[in-house]
Amino acid sequence: MNENLINHTTSKNSKDNNTIIKENILLGEAKKMSYIKYFNLFFSIFRFFLMFYLIALFEFPNYILNASFLRVFLFLFSNLYMPLFTIFNLILVITGVLGRNFTINTASDTIIEAINCICCWCKGLCTRNVQVLKIVNFIFSLISLFIFCIFLCDFLYYIRKQNNIRFFPNLKKRYMIKLVLYFFDSFLLLCQSYFFSFHEYFLKRGEIYIEFYKRLIIKNRQKEAELVRNELPSNMDNFLINRGTEMQNV
């Protein structure tokens, strides 16, 4: 009889410990989401100033009129399209973080929607789908890395020409700055892609966090409950309806 009592007590303590561990994991993910959304905002603002510094280094190359289609495309992309994307991406992140209106939509074709957002900025500015934003930022990260590689090839060709170094010393400095900035920009975009990826992971587990939020309210852990609630979309009704789930007493 004593053995049964000991086993029952041990089982109960083990269950309580598992519950505490699971709650700590969920709370840790909510805290991580809180940090990530502000990191995403900071990176977007930082990229805004970085991109305009790159524009300040702009100079029309003499070879552009006789250049290949690829080089003309990269020239226009890096000096026109990339700054526009930086502005729009900043707007999306600011409105998404402050308005807490990021969402997911598993019903749509994410790849096709991402390509549409890249080609049409009007559509891109309307999306709040973190799955799409994750892919868009990843694609721009690859493009920025490709531009870095082009500049690197030009730089290596340039330094082999002794007359260039002698007569155009500032050109070497400009190449070096652009190399560093485009590589850093590629890294920042890759980080933002990861931020949206974690946001996607968090929203996919939305029902779990809602139940966790209810449990914290019942336990009168108001501060922790508020933390969890602040990381979920502000309009929970539409969020759950879009996912085929109804919200009860939240």
JOQUI-V754725 format. One record per helix or strand of 2 or more residues. SS is the DSSP state (a for helix, b for strand). FROM is the first residue (numbers start at 1). TO is the last residue. If there is no record, write none. Layout:
ss->SS from->FROM to->TO
ss->SS from->FROM to->TO
//
This chain:
ss->a from->2 to->56
ss->a from->62 to->66
ss->a from->69 to->99
ss->a from->110 to->119
ss->a from->121 to->126
ss->a from->130 to->159
ss->a from->162 to->167
ss->a from->169 to->204
ss->a from->206 to->218
ss->a from->222 to->230
ss->a from->236 to->242
//
